[in-house]
Amino acid sequence: MTDGSGEPEVVLVITAPDDSTADAVEIELTKRACSVVRFDTGDFPTRIRMVVRNDSTRWRGQLVIGSDAVDFDAVKAVYYRRPSRFVLPEGLSAGDAAFAITEARLGFGGPFSSLPVLWVNHPAKVAMAEYKSAQLTTAAAVGLSVPRTSITNDVEALRAFAAEVDGRVVCKTFPSLMLSNGKTAESVFTTIVDPLAVDARQFAVTAHLIQEWVPKAFDARVTMVGPEPFAAAIHAASERARVDWRADYRALRYERIEPPPDVVDGARRYLTTFGLNYGAFDFVIEPNGAWRFLECNPNGQWLWLEHEAGLPIAAALADLLSSGVSPW
């Protein structure tokens, strides 16, 4: 698949089949006359065949996905969203399945992830940028204001930290989703904790992210598509939503806003530090107007904000992907 001049023309969209967010970007890409091929890595090896060779400079070959044969040289950009896990043929033993999964991850993912094209975002970059500890140190380094934070499994350290910040503290999980009963993904929300009421033995089981409570006028999500910010204020009308707005969507009201220039500049420097072309930044805005960085999800959701606050994020992503050019 090329445009006849030998120039790449295909944008790959990699995600699970039921991804309405990717649907919105795909629609915008077709408006720009882009050739789009969508697939899920979970379809390898049962529905996808890969034949590639290394010519000492790069991997070349094809992915055969149903009726589509995609030449590696034809790919100009990749929108890497939320693909599912590899699905193996039935009948494998547990040991053979574990081996096959590892081989698929490295054998399929290796040549594919080495494509020297625009990625939004590259999975290796996403993996590094998901570490909350790295997020906070990077945010501070680029000039964003960061709450005081501790990571510990020592309850006495928790209590000492709470005394040091002289106020309420919250406990956060490192990922935003956890598996319930090992099967169903569920959100885990920020929780205000009483350090004196925490059970020391339970607390010692694993690491916890403890952060000072930041007084808030409202929350804000700043979705960065390359250097371009799309910001929405999130106003909460319930106590649960004021602690963590994700806990009560029905109590939220959205407002399109312009973030301060220094915040936008910091977000741009943050993305370039991690090598990202997209990021969903969460901030608390204090009553005095100060913006405090909480986190940046390198693959965060945005479609509901496009609808609720009128933010043209799908169009911006399609513009970036169809260009095939790094915004940095």
C-alpha positions as CSV (number, residue, x, y, z in Angstrom):
1,M,0.0,0.0,0.0
2,T,1.6,3.2,-1.2
3,D,0.4,6.3,-3.0
4,G,2.0,5.5,-6.3
5,S,5.0,7.7,-5.6
6,G,6.6,5.3,-3.2
7,E,5.8,7.4,-0.2
8,P,4.2,5.8,2.8
9,E,0.4,6.3,3.1
10,V,-0.9,3.8,5.6
11,V,-1.8,4.8,9.2
12,L,-2.1,1.8,11.5
13,V,-4.6,1.9,14.3
14,I,-3.8,-0.7,16.9
15,T,-6.5,-1.4,19.5
16,A,-9.2,-3.7,20.6
17,P,-12.3,-4.0,18.4
18,D,-14.7,-2.2,20.8
19,D,-12.7,1.0,21.1
20,S,-15.0,4.0,20.4
21,T,-12.1,6.4,21.0
22,A,-10.1,4.8,18.1
23,D,-13.4,4.8,16.0
24,A,-13.5,8.6,16.3
25,V,-9.9,9.0,15.1
26,E,-10.4,6.6,12.3
27,I,-13.4,8.6,11.1
28,E,-11.3,11.8,11.0
29,L,-8.5,10.0,9.2
30,T,-10.8,8.9,6.5
31,K,-12.0,12.5,6.1
32,R,-8.3,13.3,5.3
33,A,-8.2,10.6,2.6
34,C,-5.9,8.5,4.7
35,S,-5.6,4.8,4.2
36,V,-6.3,3.2,7.6
37,V,-5.6,-0.4,8.6
38,R,-6.9,-1.3,12.0
39,F,-6.0,-4.4,13.9
40,D,-5.6,-5.8,17.4
41,T,-2.3,-7.5,18.5
42,G,-4.6,-10.0,20.3
43,D,-5.3,-11.4,16.8
44,F,-1.8,-12.7,16.5
45,P,-1.1,-15.5,15.7
46,T,-4.7,-16.8,15.1
47,R,-5.7,-14.1,12.5
48,I,-2.5,-12.3,11.7
49,R,0.5,-13.5,9.8
50,M,3.8,-11.7,9.8
51,V,6.7,-12.2,7.3
52,V,9.6,-9.9,7.8
53,R,13.3,-9.8,7.1
54,N,16.1,-7.6,8.3
55,D,18.2,-5.9,5.5
56,S,20.8,-4.6,8.0
57,T,19.1,-1.2,8.1
58,R,15.6,-2.0,9.2
59,W,12.9,-4.7,9.2
60,R,10.9,-5.0,6.0
61,G,8.0,-7.3,5.1
62,Q,4.3,-7.6,5.6
63,L,1.5,-8.1,8.1
64,V,-1.4,-10.0,6.6
65,I,-4.5,-9.1,8.4
66,G,-7.6,-10.7,6.9
67,S,-7.8,-9.4,3.4
68,D,-5.3,-6.6,4.0
69,A,-1.6,-7.1,3.4
70,V,0.3,-4.2,4.9
71,D,3.9,-3.5,3.8
72,F,6.1,-2.2,6.5
73,D,7.5,0.4,4.1
74,A,4.0,1.8,3.5
75,V,3.4,2.7,7.1
76,K,3.6,6.5,7.8
77,A,2.2,6.5,11.4
78,V,0.9,4.3,14.2
79,Y,-1.9,5.1,16.6
80,Y,-1.3,2.7,19.4
81,R,-4.3,2.7,21.7
82,R,-5.3,-0.3,23.8
83,P,-4.8,-3.6,22.2
84,S,-5.7,-6.8,23.9
85,R,-3.5,-9.7,24.9
86,F,-2.4,-12.4,22.4
87,V,-4.9,-15.2,21.9
88,L,-3.3,-18.5,21.2
89,P,-4.7,-21.6,19.5
90,E,-6.6,-23.9,21.8
91,G,-5.0,-27.1,23.1
92,L,-1.7,-25.8,24.3
93,S,-0.4,-26.8,27.7
94,A,0.1,-24.1,30.3
95,G,3.9,-24.3,29.8
96,D,3.6,-24.2,26.0
97,A,1.2,-21.3,26.2
98,A,3.5,-19.3,28.5
99,F,6.4,-19.9,26.1
100,A,4.3,-19.0,23.0
101,I,3.1,-15.7,24.7
102,T,6.7,-14.7,25.4
103,E,7.7,-15.6,21.8
104,A,4.8,-13.6,20.4
105,R,5.5,-10.6,22.5
106,L,9.2,-10.5,21.5
107,G,9.0,-12.0,18.0
108,F,5.9,-10.1,16.8
109,G,6.3,-7.0,18.9
110,G,10.0,-6.5,18.3
111,P,10.1,-5.9,14.5
112,F,6.8,-4.2,14.6
113,S,7.8,-1.7,17.3
114,S,11.0,-0.9,15.5
115,L,9.1,0.8,12.7
116,P,10.9,4.2,12.3
117,V,7.6,6.2,11.9
118,L,5.5,8.6,14.0
119,W,4.0,6.8,17.0
120,V,1.2,8.1,19.2
121,N,2.5,6.7,21.4
122,H,5.2,4.1,21.1
123,P,4.6,1.3,23.6
124,A,8.1,1.4,25.1
125,K,7.7,5.1,25.7
126,V,4.3,4.5,27.3
127,A,5.8,1.9,29.6
128,M,8.4,4.2,30.9
129,A,6.0,7.2,31.3
130,E,3.5,5.1,33.3
131,Y,5.8,5.1,36.4
132,K,4.3,7.6,38.8
133,S,7.6,8.3,40.4
134,A,9.2,9.2,37.1
135,Q,6.1,11.4,36.3
136,L,6.5,13.4,39.5
137,T,10.2,14.0,39.2
138,T,9.9,14.9,35.5
139,A,7.0,17.3,36.1
140,A,9.0,19.1,38.8
141,A,12.1,19.2,36.6
142,V,10.1,20.9,33.8
143,G,8.7,23.5,36.1
144,L,5.3,22.1,37.1
145,S,4.2,22.3,40.7
146,V,4.1,18.9,42.3
147,P,2.5,17.9,45.7
148,R,4.7,16.4,48.4
149,T,4.7,12.6,47.9
150,S,6.0,9.5,49.7
151,I,6.1,5.9,48.5
152,T,6.4,3.4,51.4
153,N,5.0,0.3,53.0
154,D,6.1,1.4,56.5
155,V,3.2,2.7,58.5
156,E,5.5,4.7,60.8
157,A,6.9,6.5,57.7
158,L,3.3,7.2,56.6
159,R,2.5,8.8,60.0
160,A,5.7,10.8,59.9
161,F,4.9,12.1,56.4
162,A,1.4,13.1,57.5
163,A,2.8,15.0,60.4
164,E,5.3,16.7,58.1
165,V,2.7,18.0,55.7
166,D,0.5,19.0,58.6
167,G,-2.8,18.1,56.9
168,R,-4.8,15.4,55.2
169,V,-3.1,12.8,53.1
170,V,-4.4,10.6,50.3
171,C,-3.4,7.1,49.1
172,K,-3.3,6.4,45.4
173,T,-2.7,3.2,43.4
174,F,0.1,3.2,40.8
175,P,-2.1,2.0,37.9
176,S,-5.6,3.5,37.4
177,L,-7.2,0.1,36.8
178,M,-6.9,-3.0,38.9
179,L,-8.1,-6.6,38.3
180,S,-11.0,-7.7,40.5
181,N,-10.9,-11.5,41.2
182,G,-8.2,-11.6,38.6
183,K,-10.6,-11.1,35.7
184,T,-12.5,-7.8,35.6
185,A,-10.8,-4.5,35.4
186,E,-12.1,-1.9,37.8
187,S,-11.1,1.7,38.7
188,V,-9.5,2.3,42.0
189,F,-10.0,5.8,43.3
190,T,-7.9,8.2,45.4
191,T,-8.7,7.8,49.2
192,I,-8.2,10.1,52.1
193,V,-6.6,8.1,54.9
194,D,-6.2,8.5,58.6
195,P,-2.6,7.4,59.3
196,L,-3.5,6.4,62.9
197,A,-6.2,4.0,61.7
198,V,-4.1,2.2,59.1
199,D,-3.3,-1.4,59.9
200,A,0.5,-1.8,60.0
201,R,0.5,-5.4,58.8
202,Q,-1.8,-4.8,55.9
203,F,0.1,-1.6,54.9
204,A,3.4,-3.6,54.9
205,V,2.1,-6.0,52.1
206,T,3.0,-3.7,49.2
207,A,4.1,-0.2,48.2
208,H,1.7,2.7,48.5
209,L,1.8,6.2,47.0
210,I,1.0,8.7,49.7
211,Q,0.5,12.4,48.8
212,E,-0.5,15.6,50.6
213,W,-4.1,16.6,50.1
214,V,-4.2,19.7,47.8
215,P,-7.1,22.1,48.5
216,K,-9.0,22.5,45.3
217,A,-11.3,25.0,43.5
218,F,-11.7,22.5,40.7
219,D,-9.8,19.8,38.7
220,A,-8.5,20.2,35.2
221,R,-7.7,17.7,32.4
222,V,-5.2,19.1,29.8
223,T,-5.1,16.7,26.8
224,M,-1.9,17.4,24.8
225,V,-1.8,16.4,21.2
226,G,1.8,17.2,20.4
227,P,2.3,20.8,21.5
228,E,-1.4,21.7,21.3
229,P,-3.4,21.8,24.5
230,F,-7.1,20.9,24.9
231,A,-8.2,21.8,28.4
232,A,-11.3,21.3,30.4
233,A,-12.2,22.3,34.0
234,I,-13.9,19.6,35.9
235,H,-16.3,20.9,38.6
236,A,-17.5,18.4,41.2
237,A,-20.8,18.5,43.0
238,S,-20.4,15.6,45.4
239,E,-17.8,14.8,48.1
240,R,-16.7,11.6,46.3
241,A,-16.0,13.5,43.1
242,R,-14.2,16.3,45.0
243,V,-11.7,13.7,46.3
244,D,-11.5,11.9,42.9
245,W,-13.7,13.1,40.0
246,R,-13.6,9.6,38.4
247,A,-15.6,8.2,41.4
248,D,-18.8,10.0,40.5
249,Y,-19.2,11.1,36.8
250,R,-22.8,12.0,37.4
251,A,-21.8,14.8,39.7
252,L,-19.5,16.5,37.2
253,R,-19.8,19.6,35.1
254,Y,-17.3,20.5,32.4
255,E,-16.0,23.8,31.1
256,R,-13.6,24.5,28.2
257,I,-10.7,26.6,29.5
258,E,-7.3,28.0,28.5
259,P,-4.5,26.7,30.7
260,P,-1.8,29.2,31.8
261,P,1.1,29.5,29.3
262,D,3.7,28.3,31.9
263,V,1.6,25.1,32.4
264,V,1.4,24.5,28.7
265,D,5.1,25.1,28.3
266,G,5.8,22.6,31.2
267,A,3.5,20.0,29.6
268,R,5.4,20.3,26.3
269,R,8.7,19.9,28.0
270,Y,7.3,16.9,29.9
271,L,6.2,15.2,26.7
272,T,9.6,15.7,24.9
273,T,11.4,14.4,28.0
274,F,9.5,11.1,27.7
275,G,9.5,11.1,23.9
276,L,5.7,11.2,23.8
277,N,3.4,12.8,21.2
278,Y,0.3,12.6,23.4
279,G,-0.5,12.9,27.1
280,A,-3.5,13.4,29.3
281,F,-2.5,15.7,32.2
282,D,-4.4,15.9,35.4
283,F,-4.1,19.0,37.6
284,V,-5.7,20.4,40.8
285,I,-6.4,24.1,40.7
286,E,-6.2,25.6,44.2
287,P,-8.5,28.4,45.4
288,N,-5.6,30.9,44.9
289,G,-5.4,29.8,41.2
290,A,-2.2,27.8,41.4
291,W,-2.0,24.7,39.2
292,R,-0.7,21.6,40.8
293,F,0.4,18.6,38.7
294,L,-1.0,15.2,39.7
295,E,-0.2,12.8,36.9
296,C,0.0,12.3,33.1
297,N,-1.5,9.3,31.5
298,P,0.4,8.6,28.2
299,N,-2.6,6.7,26.9
300,G,-5.5,8.4,28.7
301,Q,-9.1,8.6,27.6
302,W,-10.4,11.8,26.0
303,L,-13.5,11.1,23.9
304,W,-16.0,12.0,26.7
305,L,-14.3,15.4,27.0
306,E,-14.6,16.0,23.3
307,H,-18.4,15.5,23.7
308,E,-18.8,17.3,27.1
309,A,-16.5,20.3,26.6
310,G,-16.4,20.6,22.8
311,L,-12.7,19.8,22.5
312,P,-11.7,18.7,18.9
313,I,-9.2,16.1,20.0
314,A,-10.0,13.5,17.4
315,A,-9.4,16.0,14.6
316,A,-6.1,17.1,16.2
317,L,-4.9,13.4,16.5
318,A,-5.9,12.8,12.9
319,D,-4.0,15.9,11.7
320,L,-0.9,14.7,13.5
321,L,-1.2,11.1,12.3
322,S,-1.9,12.0,8.7
323,S,1.1,14.2,8.6
324,G,3.4,11.4,9.7
325,V,5.8,14.1,11.1
326,S,7.0,14.4,14.6
327,P,5.6,17.6,16.3
328,W,8.9,18.0,18.0
